[in-house]
Amino acid sequence: MPRTRIAALTTLAMIAFAGNSLLCRLALKGAGIDAATFTLARVVSAALTLWLILRIRAAPRGIAGNWYSAFALFVYAGGFSFAYLGLPAGTGALLLFGAVQATMIGYGLWTGEHLRVPQWAGLVLALGGLVGLVLPGISAPPLGSSLLMLGAGVAWGVYSLRGRRSFDPTTTTAGNFLRAVPFAAAVSMLTLAHTSFEQSGLMYAILSGAVTSGVGYVVWYTALRELKAATAATVQLSVPVITAMGGIALLGEPLTPRLLVGSAAVLGGIALVVAKKQTVR
């Protein structure tokens, strides 16, 4: 696959991931929907959207994916939603993507991937920029919510690593979302007494599932087949930056010097990591 296409697909996937964060903030913080219902609506709408895509393109009958990946997908989606009920956005982003980093880069190093000195420098720069972007807002986050977000990050890292083996991203993602529906439905049933949703919250959840999750994950799966684990982990550091920029444009959040410096560090660090191919010794 041409490198320009890989870069374009990766960029679209990162924008989709940032969209998930923005939609989740909009829904859970002010649109009157509970975390379990948001997760269920997100998973179901993603599964239906991908099923329609498969029907339109006249794909062979049957779906791919597996229960292990589906469970990892559910743990990420559910943990993400419930964690944001008790965490500030910046704290949640740091915990989530820190866990993704640890999972994916740890796996890459364990399986023989090696980073060159400039790439290590880029990784440190990107992590430093991310910490600088969110650290001032961190103050004793709730332990339960923190553990949920860390678990969501590990689950997303596992899901991303497993997705690199996919031969057909659409059928694989469709199968995983379909298998994740019973898990999300079970949690929704267990929290039935706390169920609440308004039309706007449900709309945000459906958009998150159909567009930024369903279609976005297909794009990410496609790009993952061409990326090293360490590169795939590092480029995801751009998501908090994109999310912050989206918050400025859509939610009226202020543009600060800290945001500008942190964003430059994160994006510059990513550029160093992906500028040269990683080598396996």
C-alpha positions, 0 to 999 in steps of 0.5 A, a space after each residue: 500500500 502506498 505510504 500516502 494512502 497509509 498516512 491518509 487512512 491513519 489520519 482519518 482514523 485519528 479524527 474518528 477517535 477524537 470524534 468519539 471523545 467529543 461525542 461522548 463528552 457531549 452525551 454524558 455531560 449534558 445530553 441526559 443519557 447514562 453510560 450503559 445506554 450510550 455504550 449499547 446504542 454505540 455498539 448496536 448502531 456500529 454493528 447495523 452500519 457495518 452490516 449495511 455496508 457489507 450488504 451494499 458491497 455484496 460481500 460474501 455471506 458470513 462475518 469474521 472477527 472473534 469473541 476475544 476481540 469482541 470482548 476487548 472492544 466491549 471492555 474499551 467502549 464500556 470502560 471509556 463511557 463509565 470512566 468519563 462519568 468521574 474523570 475530567 477530560 484531560 485526566 481520562 485522555 492521559 490514562 487512556 492513551 498512556 495505557 494504550 502506549 504501554 500495551 502496544 509498545 510493550 508488545 512490540 518490544 517483546 516481539 522484537 521491534 526496536 526503535 532507533 535513537 531519534 524515534 525514542 527521542 520522538 516518543 519521549 517528546 510526544 509523551 512529554 507534550 501529552 503530559 504537559 497538555 493535561 497535567 495541570 488539570 489532574 488532581 487526585 482522580 477517583 480510583 475507580 474511574 481511573 482503573 476503568 480508563 486504564 482498563 479501557 486503554 489496555 483493551 483498546 491496545 489489545 484490540 488494535 494489536 489483534 486487528 493487525 491480523 485482519 484480512 478484511 477489515 469491514 467483515 472483521 469489525 462487523 463481526 466484532 461489533 455484532 458479538 459485542 452487542 450481548 455484552 453491552 446489553 447485559 450491562 444495560 440490563 444490570 443497570 436498568 434502574 439507572 437508565 435515562 436518555 434524551 433524544 440528543 444523547 441517543 443521537 450522539 451515541 448513534 453517531 459515535 457508533 455508526 460513523 466514528 466507531 463503525 466506519 472509523 474502526 474499519 479505516 483503522 484496521 486497514 491502516 494497522 496492517 501496514 503499521 508497526 506496533 510502536 508506530 500505531 501506538 505513538 500516532 494515537 497520541 495525536 487524538 487528545 490534541 485533535 480532541 482539544 482542537 475539536 473542543 475549541 471549535 465545537 464546545 467553545 473551549 479556550 485556545 491557550 499557550 499550553 495547548 499550542 506548545 503541547 500540541 506541537 510537542 506531541 505532533 513533532 514527536 510523532 513525526 520523529 517516530 514515523 519518519 524512519 522505518 523501524 527495524 527488527 533485529 
